[in-house]
């Protein structure tokens, strides 16, 4: 039985699939299986996957209707996984050679932990952007993990390793509910459920921004951020200081989404109504005030940048 099941949703990724598979085959830890879930590709991806399967390089599953964000494909792969641990991987990104071995080492040293997170870095073309992560290494309590998420997206889809049984008990990713933000909702939900997680700041996955396309579709921003419902869901299940950090994390995501919506000329009234006042930071207040000002002042406070669309992120696919 493999230790890890790498679940890779694929929808029209022929341009990157070969190089992405190569970095998985190059892992120093060999205790893994690759489960590729084709989501109805029409660009030749399925043929590449069938060839890889014929050579023994992966297990191929097929779905015939593309699912928004790849959430349903990931859940389907997890249901068929044989490994004790799930590692998710996007077919247009890269991981370095010790991605799995660092997880394996941390799992052996921390047998009571269900979620392990490695650092990641964004790539724009051939240029590495500043590392996304924390100045911390080791076991983090629930409060500290929620506090970290209130500051940055330190969990990325490619950089997390979760015990399969725990993933299934959490219900998997919210397939069919959201076109964006479902993975952020899931990771925050996991942090609320787990007593502790393990974080390794070493960068073991590379997120290629030029292939992120879901956030460029304005129709994916019609609702408020999916994480906005978590404070109600966990109102009576967290300590007061944990609730405050959850509220701060949710505020950060709701406000980030609202800024994008206002740039597109959409109403942000519902977004502002979802904010939690006990989780407001100075930075959150800055964004809140900017969203309440006329468009001229808002644009001055949030000038368009070269990477607005690309940096918005696959963490909210």
C-alpha positions as CSV (number, residue, x, y, z in Angstrom):
1,X,0.0,0.0,0.0
2,X,1.3,3.5,-0.8
3,X,1.9,6.0,2.0
4,X,0.8,8.9,-0.2
5,X,-1.9,9.3,-2.8
6,X,-1.3,12.2,-5.1
7,X,-4.6,13.4,-6.5
8,X,-4.3,15.4,-9.7
9,X,-7.5,16.9,-11.4
10,X,-6.9,17.5,-15.1
11,X,-9.0,19.6,-17.4
12,X,-7.3,20.7,-20.7
13,X,-3.8,20.8,-19.3
14,X,-1.9,19.2,-22.3
15,X,0.5,22.1,-22.5
16,X,1.9,21.5,-19.0
17,X,0.9,17.9,-18.1
18,X,4.2,16.3,-19.2
19,X,6.4,18.5,-17.2
20,X,4.1,18.4,-14.2
21,X,4.1,14.6,-14.2
22,X,7.9,14.6,-14.6
23,X,8.4,16.4,-11.3
24,X,6.2,13.8,-9.6
25,X,8.2,10.9,-11.0
26,X,11.3,12.6,-9.7
27,X,10.4,12.5,-6.0
28,X,13.0,10.9,-3.7
29,X,10.3,9.3,-1.6
30,X,8.8,6.5,-3.7
31,X,5.9,5.5,-1.4
32,X,3.2,7.0,-3.5
33,X,0.6,6.5,-6.2
34,X,-0.6,9.1,-8.7
35,X,-4.4,9.3,-9.2
36,X,-5.2,11.5,-12.3
37,X,-8.8,12.5,-12.6
38,X,-9.6,13.7,-16.1
39,X,-12.6,16.1,-16.0
40,X,-13.7,15.8,-19.6
41,X,-10.6,17.2,-21.3
42,X,-10.8,17.9,-25.1
43,X,-7.2,19.1,-25.8
44,X,-5.3,15.8,-25.8
45,X,-4.7,15.6,-22.0
46,X,-6.7,12.4,-21.8
47,X,-4.4,10.8,-24.4
48,X,-1.3,11.8,-22.4
49,X,-2.8,10.3,-19.3
50,X,-3.8,7.1,-21.0
51,X,-0.2,6.7,-22.2
52,X,1.2,7.3,-18.7
53,X,-1.3,4.8,-17.3
54,X,-0.2,2.2,-19.9
55,X,3.4,2.6,-18.7
56,X,2.4,2.2,-15.0
57,X,2.9,5.8,-14.1
58,X,-0.5,6.6,-12.7
59,X,-4.1,5.4,-12.1
60,X,-6.5,7.2,-14.4
61,X,-10.1,8.0,-13.4
62,X,-12.6,9.9,-15.6
63,X,-15.4,12.3,-15.1
64,X,-17.3,13.5,-18.1
65,X,-18.5,16.9,-16.9
66,X,-16.0,19.5,-15.8
67,X,-16.5,20.6,-12.2
68,X,-15.9,24.2,-11.1
69,X,-12.5,24.6,-9.4
70,X,-11.7,20.9,-9.8
71,X,-13.3,20.3,-6.3
72,X,-15.4,17.4,-7.4
73,X,-12.5,15.7,-9.2
74,X,-10.3,16.0,-6.1
75,X,-13.1,14.5,-4.0
76,X,-13.5,11.7,-6.5
77,X,-9.8,10.9,-6.5
78,X,-9.7,10.9,-2.7
79,X,-12.5,8.4,-2.5
80,X,-10.5,6.0,-4.7
81,X,-7.2,6.6,-3.0
82,X,-5.2,3.7,-1.4
83,X,-2.8,5.8,0.5
84,X,-3.1,6.9,4.1
85,X,-2.2,10.4,3.2
86,X,-3.6,12.7,0.5
87,X,-1.5,15.2,-1.4
88,X,-3.2,17.4,-4.0
89,X,-1.4,18.6,-7.1
90,X,-2.5,20.9,-9.9
91,X,-1.5,19.7,-13.4
92,X,0.0,23.1,-14.4
93,X,2.3,23.5,-11.4
94,X,5.6,22.0,-10.1
95,X,6.9,20.4,-7.0
96,X,10.6,19.9,-6.0
97,X,12.3,16.6,-5.5
98,X,11.8,16.4,-1.6
99,X,8.2,17.4,-1.5
100,X,7.0,14.0,-0.3
101,X,10.1,13.1,1.7
102,X,9.7,16.2,3.8
103,X,6.1,15.2,4.5
104,X,7.2,11.7,5.3
105,X,9.8,12.8,7.8
106,X,7.4,15.2,9.5
107,X,4.6,12.5,9.7
108,X,7.1,10.1,11.4
109,X,8.1,12.7,13.9
110,X,4.6,13.9,14.7
111,X,2.3,10.8,14.7
112,X,-0.7,12.7,16.3
113,X,-1.0,15.3,13.6
114,X,-3.5,15.1,10.6
115,X,-2.5,18.1,8.5
116,X,1.0,19.0,7.3
117,X,1.8,22.1,5.4
118,X,5.0,23.0,3.4
119,X,6.0,26.4,2.1
120,X,5.3,27.4,-1.5
121,X,6.4,30.0,-4.0
122,X,4.7,31.7,-6.9
123,X,6.3,31.7,-10.4
124,X,5.5,34.4,-13.0
125,X,7.1,33.0,-16.1
126,X,10.7,32.1,-15.1
127,X,10.7,34.6,-12.2
128,X,10.2,33.5,-8.6
129,X,8.1,35.9,-6.6
130,X,8.7,36.4,-2.8
131,X,8.1,33.2,-0.8
132,X,4.6,32.9,0.7
133,X,4.7,31.5,4.2
134,X,5.6,31.9,7.9
135,X,8.7,32.4,9.9
136,X,7.9,29.3,11.9
137,X,8.6,25.6,11.9
138,X,6.9,22.9,13.8
139,X,3.6,22.2,15.5
140,X,1.0,25.0,15.6
141,X,-2.0,25.1,17.8
142,X,-5.5,25.8,16.4
143,X,-5.4,29.4,17.5
144,X,-1.9,30.0,16.1
145,X,-2.8,28.4,12.8
146,X,-6.0,30.5,12.5
147,X,-3.9,33.6,13.4
148,X,-1.4,32.8,10.7
149,X,-4.2,32.5,8.1
150,X,-5.5,35.8,9.2
151,X,-2.2,37.2,8.0
152,X,-1.6,35.3,4.8
153,X,-2.6,32.3,2.7
154,X,0.1,30.0,4.1
155,X,-1.8,26.9,2.9
156,X,-1.7,26.2,-0.8
157,X,-3.5,23.4,-2.6
158,X,-0.2,21.9,-3.7
159,X,1.5,22.4,-0.3
160,X,-0.7,20.4,2.0
161,X,-0.8,16.8,3.1
162,X,-3.9,15.6,4.9
163,X,-4.8,12.2,6.4
164,X,-7.3,10.6,4.1
165,X,-9.7,9.5,6.8
166,X,-9.8,13.1,8.1
167,X,-10.4,14.5,4.7
168,X,-13.4,12.2,4.2
169,X,-14.8,13.0,7.6
170,X,-14.6,16.7,6.8
171,X,-16.7,16.1,3.7
172,X,-14.1,17.0,1.2
173,X,-14.1,20.1,-0.9
174,X,-17.5,21.8,-1.4
175,X,-18.1,20.5,-4.9
176,X,-21.1,22.1,-6.8
177,X,-21.3,25.0,-4.3
178,X,-18.7,27.5,-5.5
179,X,-16.7,28.3,-8.5
180,X,-14.0,30.1,-6.4
181,X,-13.0,30.1,-2.8
182,X,-14.0,26.5,-2.0
183,X,-10.5,25.4,-1.1
184,X,-10.0,28.4,1.3
185,X,-13.3,27.4,2.9
186,X,-12.1,23.8,3.3
187,X,-8.6,24.7,4.8
188,X,-10.2,27.1,7.3
189,X,-12.7,24.5,8.2
190,X,-9.9,22.0,8.7
191,X,-8.1,24.5,11.0
192,X,-11.2,24.9,13.1
193,X,-11.6,21.1,13.4
194,X,-8.0,20.2,14.2
195,X,-6.3,20.7,17.5
196,X,-2.9,21.3,15.9
197,X,-1.1,21.2,12.5
198,X,2.5,20.9,11.4
199,X,4.2,23.6,9.3
200,X,7.5,23.3,7.4
201,X,8.7,26.6,5.8
202,X,10.8,24.9,3.2
203,X,9.5,25.7,-0.3
204,X,8.5,22.4,-2.0
205,X,5.9,23.5,-4.5
206,X,5.9,26.2,-7.2
207,X,2.6,27.8,-8.3
208,X,2.8,28.9,-12.0
209,X,0.6,32.1,-12.0
210,X,0.4,32.3,-15.8
211,X,-1.9,29.3,-15.9
212,X,-4.4,30.7,-13.4
213,X,-7.6,31.5,-15.3
214,X,-10.6,31.0,-13.0
215,X,-10.3,34.3,-11.2
216,X,-10.3,36.3,-14.5
217,X,-14.0,35.3,-14.9
218,X,-16.1,38.1,-13.3
219,X,-19.1,35.7,-13.0
220,X,-17.2,33.8,-10.3
221,X,-17.5,36.8,-8.0
222,X,-21.2,37.2,-7.8
223,X,-21.7,35.9,-4.3
224,X,-19.7,36.7,-1.1
225,X,-16.7,34.6,-0.2
226,X,-17.6,31.0,0.8
227,X,-15.6,31.3,4.0
228,X,-18.1,34.0,5.3
229,X,-20.4,31.3,6.7
230,X,-17.7,29.6,8.9
231,X,-18.1,32.0,11.9
232,X,-21.7,30.9,12.2
233,X,-20.9,27.2,11.7
234,X,-18.3,27.3,14.5
235,X,-19.8,29.9,16.8
236,X,-20.2,27.6,19.7
237,X,-17.3,25.2,19.0
238,X,-14.2,27.4,19.4
239,X,-12.7,29.3,22.3
240,X,-13.2,33.0,22.2
241,X,-9.6,33.7,21.1
242,X,-9.8,31.1,18.4
243,X,-13.1,32.6,17.2
244,X,-11.5,36.0,17.0
245,X,-8.7,34.7,14.8
246,X,-11.2,32.9,12.6
247,X,-13.2,36.1,12.2
248,X,-10.0,37.9,11.3
249,X,-9.1,35.3,8.7
250,X,-12.6,35.4,7.2
251,X,-12.5,39.2,7.1
252,X,-9.3,39.2,5.2
253,X,-10.7,36.9,2.5
254,X,-14.1,38.7,2.3
255,X,-12.4,42.1,2.0
256,X,-9.9,40.8,-0.6
257,X,-12.8,39.5,-2.7
258,X,-14.8,42.7,-2.2
259,X,-11.9,44.8,-3.5
260,X,-11.9,42.7,-6.7
261,X,-15.7,43.1,-7.0
262,X,-15.6,46.8,-6.7
263,X,-12.8,47.0,-9.3
264,X,-15.3,45.3,-11.6
265,X,-18.1,47.7,-10.7
266,X,-20.1,45.2,-8.7
267,X,-21.9,45.9,-5.4
268,X,-20.1,45.0,-2.2
269,X,-23.0,45.7,0.2
270,X,-23.4,42.0,1.0
271,X,-19.7,41.5,1.5
272,X,-19.5,44.4,4.0
273,X,-22.5,42.9,5.9
274,X,-20.6,39.7,6.3
275,X,-17.7,41.2,8.2
276,X,-17.0,40.4,11.9
277,X,-16.2,43.4,13.9
278,X,-14.3,41.5,16.6
279,X,-11.8,40.4,13.9
280,X,-11.0,43.8,12.4
281,X,-7.3,44.7,12.0
282,X,-5.9,48.0,11.0
283,X,-5.4,46.7,7.5
284,X,-8.9,45.4,7.3
285,X,-10.2,48.8,8.4
286,X,-8.2,50.4,5.6
287,X,-9.9,48.2,3.0
288,X,-13.3,48.7,4.6
289,X,-13.0,52.4,4.4
290,X,-11.8,52.3,0.8
291,X,-14.8,50.2,-0.2
292,X,-17.2,52.7,1.3
293,X,-15.7,55.7,-0.6
294,X,-16.6,56.9,-4.1
295,X,-14.9,55.1,-7.0
296,X,-12.4,57.9,-7.5
297,X,-11.0,57.6,-4.0
298,X,-11.2,53.8,-4.1
299,X,-9.1,53.7,-7.3
300,X,-6.5,56.0,-5.7
301,X,-6.3,53.6,-2.7
302,X,-6.3,50.5,-4.8
303,X,-4.5,51.3,-8.1
304,X,-4.6,48.5,-10.7
305,X,-1.4,46.4,-10.7
306,X,0.2,44.3,-13.4
307,X,-0.5,41.1,-11.5
308,X,-4.0,41.8,-10.1
309,X,-5.6,39.0,-12.1
310,X,-2.8,36.4,-11.8
311,X,-2.1,36.9,-8.2
312,X,-5.7,36.6,-7.2
313,X,-4.9,33.0,-7.1
314,X,-5.5,29.4,-7.6
315,X,-6.1,29.1,-3.9
316,X,-9.5,30.4,-4.7
317,X,-10.3,28.4,-7.8
